[in-house]
Amino acid sequence: MATGTISTDSGVLKQTQYSFSTRFENGISTNPEELLAAAHAGRFTMALSAQLGGASLSVQKLETTTTVTLDKVSDGFAMTKSHLNLVARIFPVLRPNSTPTSKPPKPAAIEVTVNAC
């Protein structure tokens, strides 16, 4: 099976092992599905962070992981599902002249699943 390396202009990936075989076997390298899952988690988290900031919420933690499903299709394999899992700690921003009417909120864990057709 063919193997190679992949690099990015930013240097985040530098001569990183890249191969077809790591899609189905054990090995230390990356593959297309792993890169797409990382991009999906990153874009989702950045967009959510921007929306929460605009809603006067303080973000202490946003941790998103993505699990993708690779299925056999008629002419090969395709990524058919992408499941996002989000762990977040989000609090309201208190204004200088505001007084909380109750106890501060406790951190919460939220699971988000995105299904797209």
N, C-alpha and C positions, 0 to 999 in steps of 0.2 A: 504494500500500500504506500501511496505517496505521502511524504512528510515534508515539512518545510518550516520556515519561521515567518513571523509577522512583526512589523514594527510600525509605530505611529510617529508623526512629526512631533507630538508633545513629549515623546520619550516614555510615556506610561507603559507602552508595550515596546520592548527592545529585544529583538531576536528571540521572541517568545515562540516556543515550539507550537506548531499548528499542524494537525493531521486529521485525516478522515477516520482513522482507527480509534481515536479517543471518543468518538461518538458512541461506540458500541463496546469498547474494551477499556480496561484500566490503563492508565498512563498519566504522565505528568506533561500536559500540554493543554491548549485550549482548542475550541472548535466553534463553528458558526453559531450553534444554538446557545452556547455559553456566552458568547459575545452579545447576541441579541437579547438574552435574558438580562444581562448586566445593563445594557442600554435601556431596556424597558423599565427596570427598577429605578435607574438614575433619572430618567425623564419624568416618571410618575412622581418621584420624591421631590424633584425641583419644582414641578408645577404645583404640587400640594403645598409646599413650603411658601411659595409666593401667594397662594390663595389664603392661607392661614394668616400670614403677615398682614395682608390687606384687610382681614377681618378682625384686627386688633387682638390676635391671639399670640401668645408667647410659646414658641416651640423649644422645648428642652431636648427632645429626642424624636427623630424620624428614622426608623431603620426598616428598609424594605428589602425583602428577598423575593426572587421570582423563581418559580418552578415551571419549566416548559415540558410539554409532552411531544415526543417525536414518534410519529406513527408511520407504518408502512402504508404507502398509497400505491396506486396502480403502476406507476413508473419509477418508484424509488421510495424515498422517505421524505416526510414533510413535518414541520413544526405545526401542530394542530391546536395546541392550547398553551395559554400563558396565565399562570395563577400568581397573583401578587399577595404577599403577606406583609402587613404593616404593623410594627410595634411603635407606638407614639406616646409621648408625654407632652400634652398641650394644656396651657393654662390661659385664662383671660388676663389681659393686660389691665392693671389697675391704674386709673388716672390719678394724678397728684391730689386732687380734692375729693376722691371717691372713698367710700368706706365700705368694706365688704360686709354683706348682710348675713353671711354664713361662714362656716369653716372653709379654708382653702380647699380646692378640689384635689382629690387623690389622683396620681398618675393612672392612666387607663391603657390597656392593650386593646387594639382594634384590629380585627382581621378584615381585609378587603379582598374580595374576589372580583376580577373583571372578566366577563365573558363577552367576546366579540364575535360577530358573524361576518 
